Amino acid sequence: MSEHYQKGKYHHGDLRRALISTAIAILESEGVTALTLRRVARETGVSQAAPYTHFRDKSDLLTAVCINGTEWFGEYMKREANGKTGADYLAGLAIGHIHFATEHPALFRLMSTRDVAESLDESGRIPEIFHEGYRILAEGLAAAPLEHFGSANRQLDIPLAWAQIYGISNLLIEARLSPQTYGFDDETNFISALVHRFLGNDA
């Protein structure tokens, strides 16, 4: 899901993917309230009944959107961390996630705030993909623990790191945090400095 989604008429190929692409484009341009199956069908160029061959209702469509978003932010994380080791690898994961959030705020907000119960599959379980970001971060922290916090309660490293990532993401999205306020000319260098300082390797 590394390509940018665009609204447009559907001609051939994977209808489910086209519907999700249109839904994400609407979400990112107009917000979740603008999303309806009828609107998605119209923007995709198919009949109003067509989406129901793939989605039971709007909630089912939003679950698919969140699944695709989760895959996407995992790609961002792994791309930024690729080829790095130790704390630099962890920094890459965090930077990738924050970049995803700031570049796709509406999608990030939907993924972050949607009630878990709304995304349960037919067996009543959370789709495995929703654990992907947690798994990537957990593996990174297992390989490169946050040593400056000490070895006690090491299991708390994961929620602590998640809190930092989500906090920075939301503060930037809401414009409550400005790189210029802290002497940085651009967001990328600011994010990198914040993450490396948290990881204790900013010297």
C-alpha positions as CSV (number, residue, x, y, z in Angstrom):
1,M,0.0,0.0,0.0
2,S,2.9,2.3,-0.6
3,E,1.1,4.2,-3.4
4,H,-1.0,7.3,-2.7
5,Y,-4.7,6.7,-3.1
6,Q,-6.7,8.8,-5.5
7,K,-10.4,9.0,-6.1
8,G,-11.3,8.0,-9.6
9,K,-13.5,5.9,-11.9
10,Y,-13.1,2.2,-11.6
11,H,-12.4,0.4,-14.9
12,H,-11.1,-3.1,-14.2
13,G,-9.1,-5.2,-11.7
14,D,-9.6,-5.5,-8.0
15,L,-12.9,-3.8,-7.0
16,R,-12.3,-4.2,-3.3
17,R,-9.0,-2.4,-3.5
18,A,-10.5,0.3,-5.6
19,L,-13.2,0.9,-3.1
20,I,-10.7,1.1,-0.2
21,S,-8.6,3.4,-2.3
22,T,-11.5,5.7,-2.9
23,A,-12.6,5.5,0.8
24,I,-9.1,6.6,2.0
25,A,-9.0,9.4,-0.5
26,I,-12.3,10.7,0.8
27,L,-11.3,10.2,4.4
28,E,-8.0,12.2,3.8
29,S,-9.7,15.1,1.9
30,E,-13.0,15.4,3.7
31,G,-12.9,13.4,6.9
32,V,-14.7,10.3,8.2
33,T,-18.1,11.9,8.3
34,A,-18.1,12.2,4.5
35,L,-17.6,8.5,4.1
36,T,-20.6,6.4,3.1
37,L,-20.9,3.3,0.9
38,R,-23.0,5.2,-1.5
39,R,-20.5,8.0,-1.8
40,V,-17.6,5.5,-2.3
41,A,-19.5,3.7,-5.0
42,R,-20.3,6.9,-6.8
43,E,-16.7,8.1,-6.7
44,T,-15.4,4.7,-7.8
45,G,-17.8,4.7,-10.7
46,V,-19.8,1.5,-9.8
47,S,-23.3,0.8,-8.8
48,Q,-24.6,1.6,-5.3
49,A,-25.0,-2.1,-4.7
50,A,-21.4,-3.0,-5.7
51,P,-19.7,-2.2,-2.4
52,Y,-22.0,-4.6,-0.6
53,T,-20.3,-7.5,-2.4
54,H,-17.2,-6.8,-0.4
55,F,-18.4,-4.9,2.8
56,R,-21.4,-5.6,5.0
57,D,-21.7,-2.0,6.0
58,K,-19.7,1.2,6.6
59,S,-18.1,-0.2,9.7
60,D,-16.8,-3.1,7.7
61,L,-15.4,-0.7,5.1
62,L,-13.7,1.3,7.9
63,T,-12.1,-1.9,9.2
64,A,-10.6,-2.5,5.8
65,V,-9.4,1.1,5.6
66,C,-7.7,0.7,9.0
67,I,-6.1,-2.6,8.0
68,N,-4.6,-1.0,4.9
69,G,-3.5,2.0,7.0
70,T,-1.8,-0.4,9.4
71,E,0.0,-2.1,6.6
72,W,1.1,1.3,5.2
73,F,2.5,2.6,8.5
74,G,4.4,-0.6,8.9
75,E,6.0,0.0,5.6
76,Y,6.9,3.6,6.7
77,M,8.5,2.2,9.9
78,K,10.5,-0.5,8.1
79,R,11.7,1.8,5.3
80,E,13.1,4.4,7.8
81,A,14.8,1.6,9.8
82,N,16.1,-0.3,6.9
83,G,19.9,-0.9,7.1
84,K,20.2,0.5,10.6
85,T,21.1,-1.2,13.9
86,G,20.7,-0.6,17.6
87,A,19.2,2.7,18.7
88,D,19.4,4.0,15.1
89,Y,17.1,1.2,14.1
90,L,14.6,2.1,16.8
91,A,14.8,5.7,15.8
92,G,14.0,4.8,12.2
93,L,10.9,2.9,13.4
94,A,9.7,5.9,15.4
95,I,10.5,8.4,12.7
96,G,8.7,6.3,10.0
97,H,5.6,6.1,12.2
98,I,5.6,9.8,12.9
99,H,6.0,10.7,9.3
100,F,3.1,8.4,8.4
101,A,0.9,10.1,11.0
102,T,1.8,13.7,9.9
103,E,1.5,12.9,6.2
104,H,-1.9,11.1,6.6
105,P,-3.4,12.6,9.7
106,A,-7.1,11.6,9.0
107,L,-6.1,8.0,8.4
108,F,-3.8,8.0,11.5
109,R,-6.6,9.5,13.7
110,L,-9.1,6.9,12.5
111,M,-6.6,4.0,13.2
112,S,-5.8,5.5,16.6
113,T,-9.2,6.3,17.9
114,R,-11.6,3.7,16.5
115,D,-13.1,1.4,19.1
116,V,-11.4,-2.0,18.9
117,A,-14.8,-3.7,19.1
118,E,-15.8,-2.1,15.8
119,S,-13.0,-4.0,14.0
120,L,-13.5,-7.5,15.3
121,D,-13.7,-10.1,12.6
122,E,-16.5,-12.7,12.3
123,S,-14.9,-14.9,14.9
124,G,-14.8,-12.0,17.4
125,R,-11.0,-11.5,17.2
126,I,-9.0,-8.5,16.3
127,P,-7.4,-8.9,12.8
128,E,-3.8,-10.0,13.2
129,I,-2.5,-7.1,11.1
130,F,-3.5,-4.7,13.9
131,H,-0.7,-6.1,16.0
132,E,1.9,-5.4,13.2
133,G,3.2,-2.1,14.5
134,Y,3.4,-3.5,18.1
135,R,5.3,-6.5,16.8
136,I,7.8,-4.5,14.8
137,L,8.5,-2.2,17.8
138,A,8.7,-5.1,20.3
139,E,11.2,-6.9,18.1
140,G,13.3,-3.7,17.8
141,L,13.3,-3.1,21.5
142,A,14.2,-6.7,22.2
143,A,17.3,-6.2,20.0
144,A,18.1,-2.7,21.3
145,P,16.6,-2.1,24.8
146,L,16.3,1.4,26.2
147,E,19.4,0.9,28.4
148,H,19.3,4.4,29.9
149,F,16.0,3.6,31.7
150,G,17.6,0.6,33.4
151,S,16.9,-3.1,33.2
152,A,14.1,-3.3,35.7
153,N,10.6,-3.5,34.3
154,R,11.9,-3.9,30.8
155,Q,8.4,-4.8,29.6
156,L,7.4,-1.2,30.1
157,D,9.7,-0.1,27.3
158,I,7.1,-0.9,24.7
159,P,4.2,1.2,26.0
160,L,6.7,4.0,26.9
161,A,8.0,4.1,23.4
162,W,4.4,4.0,21.9
163,A,3.4,6.9,24.2
164,Q,6.3,8.9,22.8
165,I,5.5,8.1,19.2
166,Y,1.8,8.8,19.5
167,G,2.4,11.9,21.6
168,I,4.8,13.5,19.1
169,S,2.5,12.5,16.2
170,N,-0.6,14.1,17.7
171,L,1.1,17.2,18.9
172,L,2.5,17.8,15.4
173,I,-0.8,17.1,13.7
174,E,-2.6,19.5,16.1
175,A,0.1,22.1,15.5
176,R,0.7,22.3,19.3
177,L,4.4,21.5,18.6
178,S,6.4,23.7,16.3
179,P,10.0,22.8,15.1
180,Q,10.8,26.5,14.8
181,T,10.0,27.1,18.5
182,Y,12.9,24.8,19.4
183,G,15.4,26.1,16.8
184,F,14.7,23.7,13.9
185,D,14.1,24.8,10.3
186,D,12.2,21.6,9.3
187,E,10.0,18.9,10.8
188,T,12.2,16.0,9.7
189,N,15.3,17.1,11.7
190,F,13.1,18.1,14.6
191,I,11.5,14.6,14.8
192,S,14.8,13.0,14.5
193,A,16.3,15.0,17.3
194,L,13.3,14.3,19.6
195,V,13.4,10.6,18.9
196,H,17.2,10.3,19.4
197,R,17.0,12.3,22.6
198,F,14.3,10.0,24.0
199,L,16.5,7.0,23.0
200,G,19.5,8.5,24.8
201,N,21.8,8.7,21.8
202,D,21.6,12.4,20.9
203,A,25.1,13.2,22.1
